[in-house]
Amino acid sequence: MPIEDRDQASLVTHALAKDTLSRIRDENTEQVAFRKGLVKLGRICGYEIIDGVMDTEYVTVQTPLTETTGERVKGLDDVVIINVLRAATPFVEGLLKAFPRAKQGVISAGRDEEAGMDETGAFPISIDYQKLPEITKSDTVVVADPMLATGSTMCTVLEHVLDEAEATPENLFVLSAVSAPEGLLRVGEEYPEADLLTVSIDDKLDEEGFIVPGLGDAGDRAFRTK
């Protein structure tokens, strides 16, 4: 199955997702290929969400020759994608290929690297900017960040998203390319209403809070800032 349930999260197991992730993990993959890989992963994950979660309905279709019955996906107009700036920007670009009519929100969230992790393994998080669309109980919300490390950033983002929402959305996904077990545990405990979806559950966090084996710094690699 393209999406498999695991103890900590659900895994996108599509062969192209695994192939693409392997390519962008490579330290020799340069900026353009890395960004394109994140776009491709976002598109694949979007299609898997549609196939695995969203219902279809039968409709009547008039072809050039005759009338027939077809199927269409329900709820495509009720999708909200939250872009956790900045690394998620190419990831979200891919999601929008699957959900071209989605409402979009952005949250600029970053962890204080200089402060470091506290005794619980969490970082202080600052929110510099947010602009969110209306979220209703009929929506499918996808909060996208390619890296789920300690979970500190994602928990802060989810707090802001749910505080702004008119009601608890029908579906709430936390979507990542790679995740650390520690981050999945933190988000799962603090926000059990969220479905955690990732392409890979990696081995661990290092002492500085980076995912191992991971991707490196996805933002720096995508935007060539280092």
ZIQUI-V283341 format. One record per pair of residues at least 4 apart in sequence whose C-alpha atoms are under 6 Angstrom apart, sorted by the first residue. I is the first residue (numbers start at 1). GAP is how many residues later the second one is. D is the distance in whole Angstrom. If there is no record, write none. Layout:
# ZIQUI-V283341
I_GAP_D, I_GAP_D
This chain:
# ZIQUI-V283341
2_10_6, 2_11_5, 2_12_5, 3_8_5, 3_9_5, 3_10_6, 4_6_5, 4_7_5, 5_5_4, 6_4_5, 9_187_5, 9_188_6, 10_187_5, 11_186_6, 11_187_5, 11_188_5, 12_187_5, 16_4_6, 17_24_6, 20_17_6, 24_10_5, 25_190_5, 30_4_6, 31_190_6, 31_191_5, 33_4_6, 35_187_5, 38_52_6, 38_53_5, 39_51_5, 39_52_5, 39_54_6, 39_55_4, 40_54_6, 42_49_5, 42_52_4, 42_53_5, 43_51_4, 43_52_5, 43_54_6, 43_55_6, 46_49_5, 46_52_5, 47_51_6, 48_4_6, 49_4_6, 50_4_5, 55_18_6, 55_19_6, 56_16_5, 56_17_4, 56_18_5, 57_14_5, 57_15_5, 58_12_6, 58_13_5, 59_10_6, 59_11_5, 59_12_6, 60_8_6, 60_9_5, 61_6_6, 61_7_5, 61_8_6, 62_4_6, 62_5_4, 63_4_6, 77_24_6, 78_61_5, 79_23_5, 79_60_5, 79_61_5, 79_62_6, 80_22_5, 80_23_5, 80_24_6, 80_61_5, 81_23_5, 81_60_6, 81_61_5, 81_62_6, 82_22_6, 82_23_5, 82_24_6, 82_61_5, 83_5_6, 83_23_5, 83_61_6, 84_4_6, 84_23_5, 84_24_6, 84_61_6, 85_23_5, 87_131_6, 87_132_4, 88_4_6, 88_57_5, 88_58_6, 96_4_5, 105_26_6, 105_27_4, 105_28_6, 106_24_6, 106_25_5, 107_22_6, 107_23_4, 108_19_6, 108_20_5, 108_21_5, 109_17_6, 109_18_5, 110_15_6, 110_16_6, 111_12_6, 111_13_6, 111_14_4, 112_12_6, 117_4_5, 117_5_5, 117_6_5, 118_4_6, 122_30_6, 123_29_6, 135_30_5, 135_31_6, 136_30_5, 136_31_5, 136_33_6, 137_30_5, 137_31_5, 137_32_4, 137_33_5, 138_31_6, 138_32_5, 139_30_5, 139_31_6, 140_30_6, 140_31_5, 140_32_6, 141_31_5, 142_31_5, 143_31_5, 144_31_5, 145_31_5, 146_30_4, 146_31_5, 147_29_6, 147_31_5, 148_31_5, 148_35_6, 149_30_6, 149_31_5, 149_34_5, 149_62_6, 150_32_6, 150_33_4, 151_32_4, 151_35_6, 151_36_6, 155_32_6, 158_4_6, 172_22_5, 173_21_6, 173_22_5, 173_23_6, 174_22_5, 174_23_6, 175_22_5, 175_23_6, 176_22_5, 177_21_5, 177_22_5, 178_21_6, 178_22_5, 178_23_6, 179_22_5, 179_23_6, 180_21_6, 180_22_5, 180_24_5, 180_31_6, 184_4_6, 187_4_6, 188_4_5, 203_9_6, 204_8_5, 205_4_5, 205_5_5, 205_6_5, 205_7_6, 206_4_5, 218_4_6, 219_4_6, 220_4_5, 220_5_5, 220_6_6
